[in-house]
Amino acid sequence: MKERKIFQRTFQELTGCIHMHSLHSFDSNTPVASIIKDARKARLDYIAITDHMNMDAAADVKKLDCGDLVPIVGVEINDPQFNNHYLVFGAKEIIKNQPAASYVTFYKEAGATGFVAHPFEYRRSRKFRKYTWTHTDLQDFDGLEIWNYLSSWIAKVKPRMNGLFYVLFPSLLIDNPYRKGIRWWDEMNLAGGRKAAIGSVDAHTQEYKLLGIKIRFLTHRALFNTIRTNVLIPAGTPVNQDSIMAAIKGGNSYIANYKAGYPYNFYAGIHNEQSEAIFGEEIPFSPGLKFYFRLPKTAKVKLHCNGKRLQKVYKEKGYFDITHPGNYRLEITKNGRGWIYTNMIYVTQ
């Protein structure tokens, strides 16, 4: 955790990974203690464990010395067809064998926080099935994954053609998040939904057999240094599960691909002499508004408003003039690879 001053305010910036599975998941074999150990080595501030249809990891977490790491245990829900995967935090009950409409509504009414997981998957190989979100009419959730590492990786794997190569060098497949998911996010926000975006690892330790030898890859240790969701919490606010989840739910965060670069001094926000706003906040439109940004290295910075790209520059620091109300965000790429994707700042009338 580090403190960062943005305009006139100071924030605690926490880096962490969302959406991972442990020994209690039906398709993972990594003990919770090992996950905690690797997360601390990666210097994460928080992690979110979301096993499929169970929350047993919570009992393990209570027994472990997590140090300054904040572990958050949620659950990943799916329908009877194993589609419509849904990450839920702050719930006490697990809804099984129900359609998506039932559990999305249930958790909304229960006050839990919910995120749609990998909504629009595709596969180059028929060997791997897709797990898609089939109900875009349902919107009683808080946000969605716009970048899922595992989903992006497995989409491009064709075992007979490139399987071994991408087992050995998995991050070469991770270039940019799916545009379809970003478009859906933009559309919901343009309609007034104010949905937060997250990036996730979806860590399932995998095994590959080569000449009778098992190779473990896509381990938690490796994935902790890929897609992270970094959150901003006001200085002085206690750092715990509640404050972190409030920041994630509120969109006070940005998504960073650490394989493209370490965003060690990145900040951005909208400001003029009267007011200022960071990601997830709103600010009234007035003359002189500018969307400022600063990066550790020169990169391509694209300003988006209401889902449309307005401007792009190739700079390390600078600003964009805000000339009208709308939902503003930045997409930052480096050498053609996605690097940083901010949540919306809402410029109101």
Backbone hydrogen bonds, N-H to C=O, Kabsch-Sander energy under -0.5 kcal/mol:
donor,donor_aa,acceptor,acceptor_aa,energy
2,K,13,E,-1.8
4,R,11,F,-3.1
6,I,4,R,-0.6
6,I,9,R,-2.7
7,F,5,K,-0.5
9,R,6,I,-1.9
11,F,4,R,-3.2
12,Q,233,I,-3.8
13,E,2,K,-3.5
13,E,11,F,-0.6
14,L,12,Q,-0.6
14,L,231,V,-2.3
16,G,229,T,-0.5
17,C,46,Y,-1.3
19,H,48,A,-0.9
20,M,48,A,-0.7
21,H,203,A,-2.1
23,L,30,T,-1.2
25,S,22,S,-1.9
28,S,25,S,-1.1
35,I,31,P,-1.7
36,I,32,V,-2.6
37,K,33,A,-2.1
38,D,34,S,-2.4
39,A,35,I,-2.4
40,R,36,I,-2.1
41,K,37,K,-1.8
42,A,38,D,-1.8
43,R,40,R,-1.2
44,L,39,A,-2.4
45,D,15,T,-3.3
46,Y,15,T,-1.1
47,I,70,V,-1.8
48,A,17,C,-2.0
49,I,47,I,-0.5
49,I,72,I,-2.6
50,T,20,M,-2.4
50,T,48,A,-0.5
53,M,51,D,-0.6
53,M,76,E,-2.3
54,N,51,D,-0.7
58,A,55,M,-1.6
59,A,56,D,-1.2
60,D,56,D,-1.0
61,V,57,A,-2.4
62,K,58,A,-1.5
63,K,59,A,-0.6
63,K,60,D,-1.2
64,L,60,D,-0.5
64,L,61,V,-1.4
66,C,64,L,-0.9
69,L,66,C,-2.0
70,V,45,D,-2.4
72,I,47,I,-2.5
74,G,49,I,-3.1
74,G,72,I,-0.6
75,V,88,V,-1.8
76,E,51,D,-2.9
77,I,75,V,-0.6
77,I,86,Y,-3.0
79,D,83,N,-2.2
82,F,79,D,-2.3
84,N,132,T,-3.1
86,Y,77,I,-2.2
87,L,115,F,-3.1
88,V,75,V,-2.8
88,V,86,Y,-0.5
89,F,113,T,-2.7
95,I,93,E,-0.6
96,K,94,I,-0.6
102,S,99,P,-1.0
103,Y,99,P,-1.5
104,V,100,A,-2.7
105,T,101,A,-1.6
106,F,102,S,-2.3
107,Y,103,Y,-2.4
108,K,104,V,-1.7
109,E,105,T,-2.4
110,A,106,F,-1.7
111,G,108,K,-1.1
112,A,107,Y,-2.1
113,T,89,F,-2.8
115,F,87,L,-2.5
116,V,143,G,-2.3
117,A,85,H,-2.3
124,R,155,A,-1.6
128,F,125,S,-1.1
129,R,127,K,-0.5
133,W,119,P,-2.7
134,T,132,T,-0.7
138,L,135,H,-1.6
141,F,139,Q,-0.8
142,D,114,G,-2.3
143,G,114,G,-1.1
144,L,196,A,-1.9
145,E,116,V,-2.6
146,I,144,L,-0.6
146,I,198,I,-2.2
147,W,198,I,-1.1
149,Y,200,S,-2.4
150,L,201,V,-1.1
152,S,148,N,-2.4
153,W,149,Y,-2.4
154,I,150,L,-2.8
155,A,151,S,-1.4
156,K,152,S,-0.6
156,K,153,W,-1.2
157,V,153,W,-0.5
157,V,154,I,-0.6
161,M,158,K,-1.7
162,N,158,K,-2.9
163,G,158,K,-1.0
163,G,159,P,-0.8
166,Y,162,N,-2.5
167,V,163,G,-1.2
168,L,164,L,-2.1
169,F,165,F,-2.1
172,L,169,F,-1.4
173,L,170,P,-1.8
174,I,171,S,-1.0
175,D,173,L,-1.1
182,I,178,Y,-1.5
183,R,179,R,-2.9
184,W,180,K,-2.0
185,W,181,G,-2.1
186,D,182,I,-2.7
187,E,183,R,-2.5
188,M,184,W,-2.3
189,N,185,W,-2.1
190,L,186,D,-2.6
191,A,187,E,-1.6
192,G,189,N,-1.6
193,G,188,M,-3.0
196,A,142,D,-2.5
198,I,144,L,-2.0
200,S,147,W,-2.9
201,V,18,I,-2.0
202,D,18,I,-0.9
202,D,19,H,-1.5
203,A,19,H,-1.3
206,Q,217,F,-2.5
208,Y,215,I,-2.2
210,L,208,Y,-0.5
210,L,213,I,-2.8
213,I,210,L,-1.8
215,I,208,Y,-2.9
216,R,214,K,-0.5
217,F,206,Q,-2.1
223,L,219,T,-2.6
224,F,220,H,-2.0
225,N,222,A,-1.3
226,T,223,L,-1.6
228,R,226,T,-0.6
228,R,256,A,-2.6
229,T,16,G,-2.2
230,N,228,R,-0.6
230,N,254,Y,-2.5
231,V,14,L,-2.4
232,L,252,N,-2.6
233,I,12,Q,-2.5
233,I,231,V,-0.5
235,A,10,T,-2.5
237,T,234,P,-2.0
240,N,238,P,-0.8
244,I,240,N,-2.3
245,M,241,Q,-2.7
246,A,242,D,-2.1
247,A,243,S,-1.8
248,I,244,I,-2.3
249,K,245,M,-2.9
250,G,246,A,-2.1
251,G,248,I,-1.1
252,N,247,A,-2.4
253,S,251,G,-2.0
254,Y,230,N,-2.1
255,I,341,Y,-3.0
256,A,228,R,-2.6
257,N,339,W,-2.8
258,Y,226,T,-3.2
258,Y,256,A,-0.9
260,A,257,N,-1.5
261,G,257,N,-0.8
264,Y,262,Y,-1.6
266,F,263,P,-1.3
267,Y,294,R,-1.6
269,G,292,Y,-1.7
270,I,277,A,-2.1
271,H,290,K,-2.2
272,N,275,S,-2.3
277,A,270,I,-2.4
280,G,344,M,-4.0
281,E,278,I,-2.0
283,I,346,Y,-2.6
285,F,348,T,-2.9
289,L,286,S,-1.2
290,K,271,H,-1.5
291,F,320,F,-3.0
292,Y,269,G,-2.6
292,Y,290,K,-0.9
293,F,318,G,-2.2
294,R,267,Y,-2.1
295,L,316,E,-2.8
299,A,315,K,-1.9
300,K,333,T,-2.3
301,V,299,A,-0.6
301,V,313,V,-3.1
302,K,300,K,-0.5
302,K,331,E,-2.8
303,L,311,Q,-2.5
304,H,302,K,-0.5
304,H,329,R,-2.7
305,C,308,K,-2.8
306,N,327,N,-2.1
308,K,305,C,-1.9
310,L,303,L,-3.0
311,Q,303,L,-1.1
313,V,301,V,-2.3
315,K,299,A,-1.4
315,K,313,V,-0.6
318,G,293,F,-2.1
320,F,291,F,-1.5
322,I,289,L,-2.4
323,T,321,D,-0.7
326,G,347,V,-2.0
328,Y,326,G,-0.7
328,Y,345,I,-2.8
329,R,304,H,-2.0
331,E,302,K,-2.2
332,I,340,I,-2.9
333,T,300,K,-2.3
334,K,337,R,-2.6
337,R,334,K,-1.8
338,G,175,D,-3.9
339,W,332,I,-2.4
340,I,332,I,-1.8
341,Y,255,I,-2.4
342,T,330,L,-2.2
343,N,253,S,-1.4
345,I,328,Y,-2.5
346,Y,281,E,-2.5
347,V,326,G,-3.0
347,V,345,I,-0.8
348,T,283,I,-2.0
348,T,346,Y,-0.8
